[in-house]
Amino acid sequence: MSFVRPEARAALWRWREALAAASVFVFGVWWAISGAALTRGLGVVVALAALPFFAAGVQRGRFRGPAGGVGVLRVDEGQIAYFGPLSGGIVALSELSQLAYDATGKPAHWVLRQIGQEDLCIPVDAEGADALFDVFTSLPGLRTEDILRVQNMPGNTITVIWRRKGNLSRALPRQL
């Protein structure tokens, strides 16, 4: 039996990296304030080292949406595989030609395009969809802030976030 409400547990789990980095920061500050004279500098270093991890944790927390959607996503050795009840497929990361965010669906979808293949539409709340954050940030020229901004944009549009240079495939209209 758990004494923590499921909603609170889900919120804590969503922000887990940021909370861990904040804990390390607080420990470093406490160490810098109350430590011996020789170790105070180490406390400052620990606190300062936690700041970039906190920023990354906040970005990951903002990316994660609600869980419990349909389908399962797996990322393995440069391949993104989505298996849903009605659709699914596999896209090779090295062959990915375009990434878009489709806010018209309920729930919203990530649209991954590979030349010569059907578009792969992955619901934002699919099981394992938070692994897409690392995949998307590895795409050349894609800024993390573009990903986070498009998720919070109002409206029902399809927004192209990233396109591989030299890509001549059919393109979705760019809204960003």
C-alpha positions as CSV (number, residue, x, y, z in Angstrom):
1,M,0.0,0.0,0.0
2,S,1.3,3.4,-1.0
3,F,0.8,6.6,1.0
4,V,1.5,8.8,-2.0
5,R,-1.3,9.6,-4.4
6,P,-0.8,8.3,-7.9
7,E,-1.0,11.8,-9.3
8,A,1.8,13.1,-7.0
9,R,3.9,10.0,-7.7
10,A,3.5,10.7,-11.5
11,A,4.5,14.4,-11.0
12,L,7.6,13.4,-9.0
13,W,8.6,10.8,-11.6
14,R,8.2,13.3,-14.4
15,W,10.6,15.8,-12.8
16,R,13.0,13.1,-11.3
17,E,16.2,14.4,-12.9
18,A,15.5,18.0,-11.9
19,L,14.7,17.0,-8.4
20,A,17.8,14.9,-8.1
21,A,20.0,17.7,-9.4
22,A,18.3,20.1,-7.0
23,S,19.1,17.8,-4.1
24,V,22.7,17.6,-5.1
25,F,22.8,21.4,-5.3
26,V,21.3,21.8,-1.8
27,F,23.8,19.3,-0.5
28,G,26.7,21.2,-2.1
29,V,25.5,24.5,-0.7
30,W,25.1,22.9,2.8
31,W,28.6,21.5,2.5
32,A,30.0,24.9,1.4
33,I,28.3,26.6,4.3
34,S,28.9,24.1,7.2
35,G,31.9,22.2,6.0
36,A,35.5,22.5,7.3
37,A,37.5,25.3,5.8
38,L,39.4,22.9,3.5
39,T,36.3,21.3,2.1
40,R,34.1,24.4,1.5
41,G,35.5,24.8,-1.9
42,L,34.5,21.3,-2.8
43,G,31.0,22.1,-1.7
44,V,30.9,25.0,-4.0
45,V,32.1,22.8,-6.9
46,V,29.4,20.2,-6.2
47,A,26.7,22.9,-6.1
48,L,27.9,24.5,-9.4
49,A,28.2,21.1,-11.1
50,A,24.6,20.4,-10.3
51,L,23.3,23.4,-12.2
52,P,23.6,22.1,-15.8
53,F,22.1,18.8,-14.7
54,F,19.2,20.7,-13.2
55,A,18.7,22.6,-16.5
56,A,18.7,19.4,-18.4
57,G,16.3,17.8,-16.0
58,V,13.9,20.7,-16.4
59,Q,14.0,20.3,-20.2
60,R,13.3,16.6,-19.9
61,G,10.4,17.2,-17.5
62,R,8.9,19.7,-19.9
63,F,9.2,17.2,-22.8
64,R,7.5,14.4,-20.9
65,G,3.8,14.4,-21.3
66,P,1.1,12.3,-19.7
67,A,1.7,8.6,-19.8
68,G,-0.7,5.7,-20.3
69,G,-1.4,6.2,-24.0
70,V,-1.7,3.5,-26.7
71,G,1.3,1.7,-28.1
72,V,4.8,1.1,-27.2
73,L,8.0,2.9,-28.4
74,R,11.4,1.4,-28.3
75,V,14.7,3.0,-29.4
76,D,17.5,0.5,-30.1
77,E,20.7,0.9,-32.0
78,G,19.7,3.9,-34.1
79,Q,16.2,2.6,-34.8
80,I,12.9,4.0,-33.5
81,A,10.2,1.4,-33.4
82,Y,6.6,2.1,-32.5
83,F,4.0,-0.6,-32.1
84,G,0.4,0.5,-31.7
85,P,-3.0,-1.2,-31.8
86,L,-3.8,0.2,-35.3
87,S,-0.4,1.2,-36.8
88,G,3.3,1.0,-36.2
89,G,6.6,0.8,-37.9
90,I,10.3,1.3,-37.7
91,V,12.4,4.3,-38.7
92,A,16.2,4.3,-38.9
93,L,17.6,7.4,-37.3
94,S,20.3,7.8,-40.0
95,E,17.5,7.8,-42.7
96,L,15.2,10.2,-40.9
97,S,14.4,13.0,-43.3
98,Q,11.9,15.1,-41.4
99,L,10.4,15.5,-38.0
100,A,7.0,17.2,-37.4
101,Y,4.6,17.7,-34.5
102,D,0.9,17.0,-35.3
103,A,-1.3,18.9,-32.8
104,T,-4.4,17.9,-34.7
105,G,-4.6,14.4,-33.3
106,K,-6.0,13.4,-30.0
107,P,-3.5,13.0,-28.5
108,A,-0.9,14.9,-30.4
109,H,1.6,12.9,-32.5
110,W,5.2,13.1,-33.5
111,V,5.5,12.5,-37.3
112,L,8.7,10.9,-38.4
113,R,9.3,10.8,-42.1
114,Q,11.8,8.5,-43.9
115,I,12.1,8.6,-47.7
116,G,10.4,5.7,-49.3
117,Q,8.5,4.7,-46.2
118,E,5.1,5.5,-44.7
119,D,5.2,8.3,-42.1
120,L,5.5,7.0,-38.6
121,C,3.1,8.7,-36.2
122,I,3.9,8.3,-32.5
123,P,1.4,9.6,-29.9
124,V,3.1,11.8,-27.3
125,D,1.7,9.7,-24.5
126,A,2.8,6.3,-25.8
127,E,4.7,4.1,-23.4
128,G,8.4,4.9,-23.7
129,A,7.8,8.1,-25.7
130,D,10.1,10.0,-23.3
131,A,13.1,8.2,-25.0
132,L,12.4,10.4,-28.0
133,F,13.9,13.4,-26.2
134,D,17.4,11.9,-26.5
135,V,16.8,10.9,-30.1
136,F,15.5,14.4,-31.1
137,T,18.4,16.2,-29.4
138,S,20.9,14.1,-31.4
139,L,19.6,15.4,-34.7
140,P,22.0,17.9,-36.3
141,G,20.9,21.5,-36.1
142,L,17.8,20.8,-33.9
143,R,17.5,23.0,-30.8
144,T,15.9,21.6,-27.7
145,E,13.9,24.8,-27.3
146,D,12.2,24.3,-30.7
147,I,10.9,20.9,-29.5
148,L,9.6,22.3,-26.2
149,R,8.1,25.4,-27.8
150,V,6.1,23.4,-30.4
151,Q,4.6,21.2,-27.7
152,N,3.2,24.2,-26.0
153,M,1.9,26.1,-29.0
154,P,-1.8,26.7,-29.1
155,G,-3.8,25.6,-32.2
156,N,-4.3,22.6,-34.3
157,T,-1.5,22.5,-36.9
158,I,1.2,20.3,-38.1
159,T,4.5,21.9,-37.5
160,V,7.8,20.8,-39.1
161,I,10.5,21.0,-36.5
162,W,13.4,19.6,-38.3
163,R,14.4,18.7,-41.9
164,R,17.6,17.0,-43.0
165,K,19.7,19.2,-45.2
166,G,19.5,18.2,-48.8
167,N,16.2,16.6,-48.3
168,L,14.0,16.7,-51.4
169,S,11.1,14.6,-50.1
170,R,7.6,15.8,-49.9
171,A,7.5,18.4,-47.1
172,L,4.8,19.2,-44.6
173,P,4.1,23.0,-44.3
174,R,6.4,24.6,-41.8
175,Q,4.7,26.5,-39.0
176,L,7.6,27.2,-36.6
